[in-house]
Amino acid sequence: MKSWRHIAVFAAALLASCNIFSQNYHTGSSRALNAYIKGKEQYEFLYFSNAEKKLLEAISLDKKFYEAYMLLGELLSKQKRFSESAGFYREAVKIDSLFYKPVFYSLGYAEMMSGDYSRALSHFRLYLLMKTGSDKNSAAASKGITDCLFALNAIASPVPFNPVSLGDSVNTSNDEYWPSLTADGQTLMFTRQMRAGGTYTRNQEDFYYSTLRAGAWSKARNAGSPLNTALNEGAQSISSDGNYMFFTACDKAGGKGKCDIYFTAFDGYGWSLPVNIGAPVNSAAWESQPSISSNGNMLFFASNRAGGLGGMDLWYSVRSPGGKWSSPKNPGPVINTSGDEMSPFIHFDGKTLYFSSSGHPGMGGFDLYLSRMKEDSTFSIPENLGFPINTYNDELGLMIDATGQNAYFSTVRDEKFGKDIFYFSLYESARPDPVSYFRGKVFDRETMKLLKSDYELVNLKTGQIVSSGPTDASGNFLVCLPVGYNYGLNVNKTGYLFYSDNFMLESVHTATKPYIKRVLLNPIKVGEVMQLANIFFGFDSVEIKKESITELNKLSKLLLDNSTIIVEVAGFTDSIGTQTYNISLSERRARTVVNYLIDKGIEPARLKTKAYGAALPIGTNITDEGRKLNRRTEVRIIGKNK
């Protein structure tokens, strides 16, 4: 899909030219004129193949048939056969370069869209020098000059690019496009378009998926009903854990507009019946191509709704703690232009946005760009991903895996096979922040029964919840861990002590090995112990660090919700220092925790302290990592009030 505005300007100019040509410029044979008239009639009825045959017949009978060359140029441009189109325009210019001066815009556009940038640049400039076009055409020609200069410079300084096909397990003779990937890189969801023929009376878009097994993609399978229907579904965004998906569907009964965004969830066995996410995201306008952030709280999409800057703009909506989506916000002229912006992808790092645009300086059609969201939610100036990632063709639907190294996209490399999905190593400066992840499976420690629970990932520095939600029915969950921050993770379920863990990634600059654990929850009863991994003290200090506040508040809520239990707060140290000193330090730290809980309204009689010093280590005291494990705070249920 080329820029709608370019095509509109281009078509208007050529339709006007058809009227001019009918003013008997042609002076050739009556047979040639008759063929031209029939070709023009077929063109007006959109019978392009018949029109092309008649127009070619006309120029075979009259090599100087200006009007036939011009109409062939327009006809082939409408079919995106730009290189052929440019050839016919050039023949018309050879016959008479001054009869219809706006031809130089049409010629320049066809040349740009076939990658002939030097010629296109000359013809756009010539068109502006002649000052014969409308202001709209002049603006489009100026944009064409900008794009041609950018393209010539980009071709002279190519970026590394070596795309590799995902192979015949994913790609077929049909079109495959719009890849989306879970954070662990194990599940690929994509759109396949089956061409009309056989059992299909028209082109049919459905969802397919493939899983990574021993380094190879499995044979793609149809996602089935109720996700796929007799209508077209596509342009999906699968969640980081693979448990839910947003996608586009058009012409559905009860829709808000022509195309709307829908939601579906996976329960471990199949996809739920899709539901329209409704207002304020969907409207009477066109909403499509959703991209959900890894924490599920930010939804980007493309729309031509009122209030935008061009034809299609990017918008985003934020989900409230109650699950409602906010009124969509336009990120403004840094991202959106008077052209069209489409196919957003927000990376798992939660801040790097990739998208396609016809309005920013590029190679002529839709190019791929990246922009990084700042802490104030504004965006950096978009960067073009460069040549040969971008070409004179349209580039749409790019996604980057969690490591930030591998990019997936669809492209045509062989016309016989149509669009296929490829991956390539993204050059370093265009990469997002790498992301690791924690995959957990929750069990009851005593019975080993799987537990559906709730999880919460917190930025320890800011105290903000980065991600939260329920596990699936089998207790599985996945949270993304963008490097450069420290995180606390809590998993909780009514009737159980909560699970606590932390990930210290503040000084990490590359993706770490994924964390995969069984999460064991202890039922709330006498004798059970809970380790508090996110309570921190300064070196040789009893002062609680601010990173501990979230965990302490969670502990106080647990005690308030279970008002009959009596607990022992136990302090532990590593083996550095004397036994006497370590006992004293661990006692004072435990007392600090108790005092905090008392301030939060917990009755003092329910709180005891115990100092263990370096006793009962859970790690080796030989390494830093082992000593870190030993410096801990634990809570043990020691009794219940009657």
N, C-alpha and C positions, 0 to 999 in steps of 0.2 A: 504494500500500500504506500504509494508516494504521497507527498504532501498534498492534501486536498486543495489547499489554496493555490499551489502551483498549477495543479491540473485545471482548476476552475478558470484561472487567468488564461492558461494556455488554450483551453477549449473555446473560450469566448473569442479570443483573437482569431482562431482558425474558422469558427463559424462565420465570423464577419468576413473573413477572406473568401469563403464560398460564395457569398453574395456578390462580392466584388468580381470574382472570376466569371460569374454568370453574365457579366456585362460585355460578352463577346470579345474577350482578349484573344481567344483561340481563333486561328485562321487556317487550320488544317482541313483534312478530309471530312466528309459528312459521316463516313463509317466510324472514324475515330471519335467524332463528336457524339454520335449515337451511343457508342460504348461507354463514353464518359457519363452521359446523362443517365443511362441505366445503372452504372456504378454508383452515381450520386444518390439515386433513388434507393438502391439497396443499402447504402450507408445510412441514410436517414431512417430506414426501417430496422437498423442494427443487424442486418445480415452481412456481417463483416467479411466472411469468406467469399460470398458472391460478389460483394462490392470490390474486393481486392482483385478478383479475376477479371472483372470488367475494366477496371482502371488500368491494369497491366496490359489488357488488350488494346486500350486506347493509346498508350504510349508506344506499343509495338507498331501501331499503324501510323503514329505521328511522333517522332522522336523529340519534337519541339513543343509538346502539348503541356504548357506551363500549368494549367489548372489541374490536370490529372496528376502531375508530380506533387503539387501542393496537397491535394486531397489524399493521396497515398501517404504522404508524410504525416498528416493528421490521423488517418486511419490506423497506421502502425504505432503511432504514439499512444493512442487509446488502448492498444493491446500490449503496451509496454515493450514493444520491439523497437527500442530507441535507436539502436545502431542502424537498422534498416531505414527507419524514419529519417534520420539525419541524412542518409544517402540520397533520398528522394528530394528533400529540401535543398540540398546542395545542387542537384540537377536543375531545380527550378531557378535558383539564383544564377546559375550559369546562363540560362536562357534570358533572364531579365532581372538584374539585381535591384532595380529601382521601381518596378511596377507595384510591388506591395512590400514596403520597407519593414513593417512589423514581422516579416518572415525571419528576420535575424534573431528576434527573441525566441521564436519557435525552434529555429535551428540550434541556437545556443543551448536551449533546454534539453533538446534531444541528445546533443553531444555530451552535455554534462551527465545526463542519466545513462550514458553508455561508456563513461569514463574517459572521454576525449576532452580532457580539461583545457588544454592549450587552445584548441579551436573554439571551444565554448567561451572561454575568456575573451577571445578576440571578437566573437559575434555579439556577446552581451555588451561589450564596450561600444561596438559599432552601432548597436541598437540605441543606446543612450545618446550617442553623438548625433544621431539623426533626429532625436526628439519628436518622434512621430507617434509614440504610444501613449496610453493612458497613464495616469499617476500610479495605478495599481500595477500595471505592467512594468513601469519604470522601477518601482520598489522591488518587484520580483527579480528584475534584471540586476539591480544593485546587490540583492541577496545572492544571486547567482555568481556575481563577480567575487564576493566574499568567500563563497563556498569553493569556487575554482582555485582561488589563491591558497586557501587552506588545504585543499586536496593536493595540489602540486607540492606544497611544502611537506605534507604528511607522507606522500609517496617517496620523497627524497630522504625522509628520516623514518623508516618503518620500525614498528615495534615487534618484538619477538612473538611469533604466532605459528603454531604447528598443530592444527586440529586433527583429532583422531576420532573416527566413527565408533559409536557404541556397539556396532556389529549387528548381524542379522537377527539376534535375539530381540532387539529393540526395533531396528529399522527394517522397513519393508518397501515394496513398490508403491505403497500409499504414502501420504505425507505424515510425518511425525514431527511434532513441535511442542513448544511450551513446556520444557522440562521443569519439574520441581522435585526437590530432594529433601529427605529428612536430615536432621542434624548429624545423625550417626553415619550418614552416607549409605545406608543399607536398603532404602526403599526409594525407587524412582517412579514418580507419577507423571504421565504426559498425555497429550491430546493426539489422537490419530484421526485423520480424515480419510474415510473410505470413499473412493471415487464412485460416481454413478455407474451402474452396470451390474449385471448379475442380479443379486437380491436387493440392490440399492437403486431406487428410482431417482435419487439425487445424491449429492455429496453428503455424507453423514459423519458428524464429529462425535467421538466417544472418548471416555477415559480408559487408559490402559496403565498397568503397573508392572514393574519388574523388580526383583530383589537381587542383591549382590551375594553371590555364593562362591566362596573360594576364589575371589578376585575376578569373577565373571558374572555378567548379568544373565539372569534366568530368562527363559522365553516369556515375553510379555503376555499378560492375560487381560482380558476385558474385565473392567471393574464391575460390570453387571448391574442388574436392577437392584434397588431403585435409583442408583446414581445415574446410570445411562438410560435414556429413553429414546423414543422415536424422533424427538427434537434434537437440536444440537447443544452439546455441553462442551465447554472448553475453558481455556485461560485460567487454570486453577492455581491455588497456592496451598500446599499441604503444610500443616503445622510441623514444628521442629521435632515433635515426638511421634508424628504420624497418626495421631488420634482424631484429628478433625481437619476439615478442608473448607476453604472458600473458593467459589468458582463462578463463572458467568454462564447464564442461560438466557436465551432470547425467546420471545413470543410465548412464554408460559402463561397459562390461565392464571388470572389474579395478579399478574405482574404490575409493577408501578409504571414501567416505561417499556421501550422496545427491548432493551437488555437490562437485566438486573443482576445483583450479586446474591448468591445463595450460600447456605451453610449446611454441612453434613458432618456427622461424627461416626467414628469407627469403634465398635464395641469389642473387637477381637475376633468377630465372626463375619461381620459385614457392615456396610455403610447404612446409616439411618436415612429415612425419607428426607430429601433436601427441603429446607425451608427458606423462604425469602427473608432476608434480614431486615427488610422494611425500611421505613423512614427513620432517621433523617439521611441515612446513607443512600438508599435508593430513592429515585424521584421520577418524575415524568420524562426526564431526559435519559441519556444513554450512560449507564454505569457498567464498567467492565474491568477485566484484568486486575483482580485484587492481589495484594501481597500483604500477608500477615507477619508482624514482627515475631521474633522467637518467644517473647513473653506473652504473646496473644493480646497485647493491649493497644496496638497501633495498627490500623488498617489503611494501606495506601491503595488507590485505584485511579482509573482514568475515567473522565466524564466530560461531556459537553454541556453540563448544566450552566444555568445563568450565573454570572459573577466571575467567569473565567477571563483569561487574557487572550485566548485564541480559539481555535476550533475545538480541539481536545486538550484538556489540562490534567495535571496530576492534582489529586486531593488526598487528604488523610483525615481519619476520624480516630478519636481516642476512646477506649472503653473505660467506663467508670467502675469502681469497686462493685457496684450492683449489677454490672454486666451490660449496661446500656451504652450505646454508641453516641458520641457527641455529634453535634452538627459539623459536617465536614469543613475543613479549613483548607484554603488554597495557599500553598507555600510562597506564592507571589512571583515577581518577575525574575528572581534569581534562578528559579527552576523553569517556570512557564514562560512561553513566548507568544507572539502573534501567530506562530505556526502551530504544530500539533506535538503534544507530549504524550507518550503512551508507555505501556509495558513496564511499570515500576517493579523493582525487586529490592526490598529492604533486607540487608544481610542479617545473619544470625547475631552479628555484633550489635545490632540495634541502632546503628547510626550511619552506615554506609549505604547510600541509595544509588542503584543503577537504574537507568531508564533510557528510552529511545526518544529522539526529538528530530523534527524537521526544521525547527526554528533557530537552534543554535548553529554557529559555524560548523560545517561538516562537509561530507563528501558528495552531497547533492540530494539524497533521499532521507530516510530515517537512519541516524547514526546512534551508537551507544555512548552513554556518558556516565560519569559517576560524580556524586556530590556527597559531602559528609555533613551530617547534622551536628550542630554545635550544642553546647550545654543549654543555651537559651532557646533551643528548638528551631533556630534559623539554620539555613543551609549555606555551605561554601559555594563559590562559583563553579559550575559544572566543568568537568574536564572530559574532552573527547578521548575515547580509548585508542584512537589512532588507526592508521593503516598498517597491515591489511585486515585487522579485525573489522574495521569499517571499510566499506567499498561504495561504489555507485549504486549497488543494490540496497534494499531495505534490510537493516539489522534490527531485529526485535526479539524479545523474550530471552534475555540473558539471566542466568543465575549462577551464584558462586557457592561452593561447598563451605562447610564450617571451618575448614583449615585456612580458607582464604586463598588457596593456591590454585584450585582447579575450577575452571569456568565451563558451564554447559550452555549450549545454544543450538538452534536449528538453522540449517542453511542448505542451499542447493549446490551440490558439488558435481552432480551428474544428472542432466535433465531426464534421463531414463528412469531414475529412482525418485525424483521429486525431492521434497524436503526431508532431511534426515537429522538426527540428533548427534552432535559431536561434543567432545570435550577438549580442552587445551589448558596448558599451564599459563596462568595469567601472570604477566610480568610484574615485578615487585612493587613498583610505585602505584599501580592500579589496584593493589590488593586491599581488602578490608582488614580490620583487626582480626587475628585468628581467634577461634573459639574452641574451647574444649567442652566437654559435657559430662554430666553425671547421670548414669542410668541406674535406677534403683528398682528393686522388687521387694514389696513389703510383706512381712510375715508376722504372725503371733509367735513370740519366742518359745513359748511353752508347747503349743500344739503344731507349730509350723503351718498353720492355716493361712492362706493368702488373705490379705486385708486391703479392701478399698479404703484409702486414707486421703488426707490432704497434705500438700507440701507447700513450702514457702522458702524462696531464695531471697536473701537480704544482702544489700551492699553494706558491709560492716562500717564503712567510713561515713556514709550519709544516713544510714538507717532506713533507706528506701527499699521497698519490696521490688525486686527485679522481676520475679516471676512467681506465680502462685496458682494453685488449682488442685483438682482431685486427680488421683491416679485412675487408671482404668479399672474395670471390674476385677482384674487379676492382680491388682496391686502394682502394676508397672507404671513408671513415670520417667521422664527425661527432662533435665533442665540444662540450658546452655550456659556456659561459663566464659564470657569474653575475657581475654587476658587483660592485665593492667589494673585489676581491682581485687579486693579481698571479699569473700562471700561467706555468709553463714547459711546453713541449710537446716531447716527443721521439718520433720515429718510427724504428724500427729493424728490421733483418732480418739474419739470419745471413749473413755474407759481405759486408756493406756497412757503411760508416760511417753513424752515426746522423744524423738530421736534427734540428735544434734551432731552436726559435722561442719567443718570449715575448709575453705579452699583459698590459700594465700597466693594469689596470682598477680599481686600488685607490681612486682618486679620482673614478671615473666613477659617475654616479647614474642614467643612462638607458641603454637598450639601444643598443649601438653597431652600426654597419654590420657585417653578417656578414663573416667572413674566409674567402675561397674561394681556394684555391691548389693548384697542382700541386706535389707534394712529390717532389723529385728526389734519389734515393739514389745515392751514389758507391760503386762496388765497392772493396773493400779491395785496393789495389795501389799501387805506387810512383807518385807524382805527384799522387794524389788529395788534395783539400782538404776539410776539414770545419769549418764556422763554428760556434763555440760561443756561442749567443745568450744563454745563461743563466749566464755568469760575470760577476760584478759586483764593482767596486772602489769604495771610498769616493772622494769628490772629492779629486783631487790626492794619492791614496794608493795604496799597493801592498797594503793589507790587503784580503783577500777577504771580501766580505759573506757572511753565513750563507745568503742566498738562492742562493748558488752551489754549495752542498755537494752537492745532488742531481745536478747536471750533472757535477761533478768526479768523483763516485763512479761515474757512468755511464761517463765517459771511462776511469777506471782499470780498470773491468771489461772494457771493450773491449780495452784493452792487455793485460790478463791473459789474455783469451780468444784473443788473436792475438799470441802471445809472440814471433813472429819479426820483427815490423815495428819499424822505427826511425822516430821522428816528430820533426818540428820544431814547437815551440810558438811561434807568432808573435804579437807584441803590436802593436797599432795604436792611434793616438790621433786626435783631431780636429786641426784646424789652429790652434787657439788655443794660444799660447805659442811659444817659439822652437824651431827645428829641433833644436838640441842638447838642450834640455830634454825635448822629446817623444820623442826617441830614447832618452834615459836612462830616462824613465818607462815606456815600452813594454818596454824590456829588463828592468827590475826587476819589472814585472807578469808577464811571461812566466816569469821565474825563480821567482816565487812559485808559479805553477801547477806548474812542474816539481818544486819542492820538495814540494808536496802529493802529487804522484804517487809520488815516491820514498818518502814516508812510508807510502804504501799498498802498497808492495812492488814497484814497477816499477824495473827495473835502471837506474841512472843512465846507462849507456852507450847506452841506447835513446832517450834524451831530449836533444834539442838546443833551444836558444833562438835566436830571431831578432827583432831590433828594427827595426820599419819606421817608427815614429813616425807622421807624418801622410801618408806616402806611400801610394799605391794606395788612394785613397778609394773607397768603394762608394756614397756618398751625397754630396749637396751639403754644403759646410761653411757655407752661408749660413743655414740654418734649424736649429732645435734638433733636429728629427727627423732631418735629414741628419747632423748631428754625432753624434747617438746611434748611427746605423748605423756610423759610422767608428770609434767607440770599441769595439773588438772584440778577441776572441781567436780565432785559427784554429789548426788542427792539420793539418799536411801530412805525408803519408807520404814519407819521403826515402830509404828503403832497407829491406832485409830481411837478417836474419842468416842465415847458411848453416846 
